[in-house]
Amino acid sequence: MEEIGHAKRITKTIIVKKKGPRKLWTNRTTKTVNKFCSKHNKICEFSEKAKICKESRREKYNQNKKNKNQPTNENIICIKCNNEKTADNFYINPSNKNGRTNVCKICKKEYDKKRNDTWPVLIRAAYRQSINAHGNEKGENKISLDECKKLLEEQKFKCKHCRCELTCKQGTVINCSYKRASLDRIDTKKVGYKNNAQWLCVSCNKGKCTMPDEEHKKKFSKLFDRINYLEKLLSDNNIEFEK
């Protein structure tokens, strides 16, 4: 009997052509015209509406590239924390004289984090993401930026399902911000967010996924019924509850 198993491997030699030198970028949409160039005293190639030939434009570009400020390797004093640090702690910026930024990397990251952890930035990011989200390539039934703001104010900055207070902080990889606000579609089968949006926390948004909205709400309905019953019982007996 023949042995059952994998067939023998057949080795083949494949010849691969090496990539040639990268061609210069050319805009094929613009039309080119051959004219007499007074700078070079010869016929040069011009763009249709350009006054300078392509060769002189290339020379000017290379000259500006050389004139850019090179990054220094000396120590720099940060204008934010007033600490002298090595050049590696600063980003490269050719527009400055020393070729590096005046603010160190640590201060720059702290500033960006504070700027990003605000409600206007979060609402704008959620709005932009909602335009073509979930395969909506044509951008149908778009929700406006003002509607996103009003919807959040109507919910009093609370999650529609678990009723927790929403935050605009991103958090870190270790300390994840599950209470961060996120825009969600009420009916996941409908396309777009127009009259089909609500603000949920990240935890509820992930937990809901493609589940029907009412089915996910049932998880919290029993809990809220119990809380309302206890609050009513305490108020009837004139018992103050310390939060």
N, C-alpha and C positions, 0 to 999 in steps of 0.2 A: 504493500500500500504506500501511496505517496504521503509524505509528511505535510500536514496542514499547518500553515504559518504564513509569515510575510514573504513576499517575493524578494528575490535578490535585487539589490540596488544597482542601477546602471549609472555609472559615472560619465558625465559629458563635460567637455571643455567648451566654455562659452566665451567668445571674443567680445569684449566690450570696448566701444570707442570712447576715448577720453574727451571730455568736454573742452572745446576750444576757448579762446579768450572771449570774455564777455563783451558784447557789442555795446557801443554807446547808445544811450536812450535817444530816440527820435520821435517826435510827435508827427504821426502820419496824417493827422487831420488837417494840419496847416499846409497850404500850398507854398511851394518854393519857386523863386524867380532868380534867374542869373542876370546880374547888373554889374556895371562898372563901379568899383569901390575906389573912392578918392584916397582913402587911408593906405591901401596896399598897392594902388596904381595898377590894378588888374581886375578882371571879371571874377566876382565872388558870388557865393550863394546867399540870397536874402530870403527872409520870410515875406509873405505877400504884403503885410502892412508894416514891416520893420524898416527902420531907418539905418540900422547898423547891421553889417553882415554877420553871419554865423561865426566866422573865424574870430572876429574882434570881440564878439560876445563871450566866446569860450576863453579868450585871453583875459578878459576882464574878470570872469568868474574865477579863474585860477589865481589871478593876482589878489582878489579879495579873500580867497581861501588861505593864501600865504600870510596876508596881513592880520589874520585873526590872532588874538592874544593867546599865547600858549600857556597852559596851566602851570603855575609855580609849584615848587617843591618845598618852599619855606613855610614856616609856621604862620598861622593867621589868627587874629583875634575875632571871635564871634561877636557881632553887634547885639545879639539877643541875650546871651548869658555872660558876655564879657570875659570869657575864658580863652586863653591862648592854646590852640590845638594844632596838631600836624595837618599837613595839606590833604592827607587821605580822608580826613573827617569832613571835607567840604566837597560839594558837587562841582563839576566843571561847568564854567559859564564864560564863553569866549568874549562876551560883551564887556566884562569887567577888565580892568587893567592887569590884575594878577591872574586872570584866566579862571578864577574860581568864585563861587558865591560868597557873600559876606556872612551868611547864616550857616551854622554847622548842620550836619545831617540830623542829629538828635532833636535840635530845636525845630527844624523844618518838619519832621515827622509829627512832633507834638502839636505844632500849629495846624497841620493838615487834618489831624485827628479831631481837634476841637472844632474846626470849620465844618467837617463832614458830619459830626454828631449834632446836627441841628434839624429842626422840623422842615424848614424850606428845602434843604438839600434832599432829605428823605422823600418828601412829597414829589419833588421834581424828578427824582430817580425812578420812583414807582410809576409816575405818569409816562415817562419815556419808555420804560420797559413794557407798559401795557399796550402800547400802540400796535406793535407787531408780535405780541406774545402768543404762545400756544398755536403756532402755525398760521396766524392771521397775517399773511404776507401782503394782502391788499390794504390792510389797515381799516377794516370795516368796523362800524359801531364804536368809534373812538370816544373815550371819555375825556373831557377837558380838564385842564389843570385846576380851574376854579371849582369844578364839581368834586374833584378829589379833596380839596381843602374843606369845602362845605360838608362833605360826607364825614370827614374826621371830626369836625366841630359838632355835628349833629349827634355823633356817637359819644361826645364828651371825652375824646381821647381814650376810649375804653374798647376792649375787644368785644366783638358782637356776640361771640359764643361763650367764652369763659368769664367775660366781664372784668378782666384784669386791666390795670392801668398800663397803657402802652408807653413805650420809651422810644427815643430816636437814637440811642447809643448802639454802636455796632457790636461792641464787645470784642473778645479775643478768641483764639482757638481753644484755649483752656477754659476760660470763663465765657461761655457762649451766652449771648443776649437773646433768650427765647421770648422775652416780652417786647421785642422790637416790632414795630408796626409793619405790616405787609398788606398790599392790596390783593384782594381775592375775588374771584368770580362766584356769584351765588349759585348759578346753574352752570356747571362745567360743560354741558352739551352745547350751550349757546356760544356764538362767536362774538368776541369783543366784550368790553366792559361797560358799554352804554346802558344805564338803568339795570345793570347786572353786577354791581360792585359792592364790596363791603370791606372794612378794615378789620383784620384779624392779627393776633400775635403770631409769631413764627411757629410756635408750638402747635397751635390750632390749625394753621395753614398746612403744615406738614402732616398732621394727623388726619385732616379731612381728605386731602389728596383728591381723588375722583369720586369720593363718597357723596351721596345727596346731602344737601344742606340740612334738611330737617332731621335726617338720621343722625348726623353728627351732633346736632343740638340736643338730642335726647340724652346724650351722655352726661350733660350738665343740668338737665331739667330736674332730675331727682334731687341733686345736691342743692339747687337753689330753692326748691320747694321745702326742703328740710330747714334751710337757713331762715326762710321767711316764717316758717312755723315757730322756730325758736325765738326769733325777734318779736313776734306777736305775743308769745307766751311771756317773755320778759317784760314787755310794755304793759301787758294786762296786770301783772303782779307788781308793777312799779319797781322793777329791779334794773339797776344800771349795769350795763355791760362794758367792762374796760377792754378797749381794743389794744 
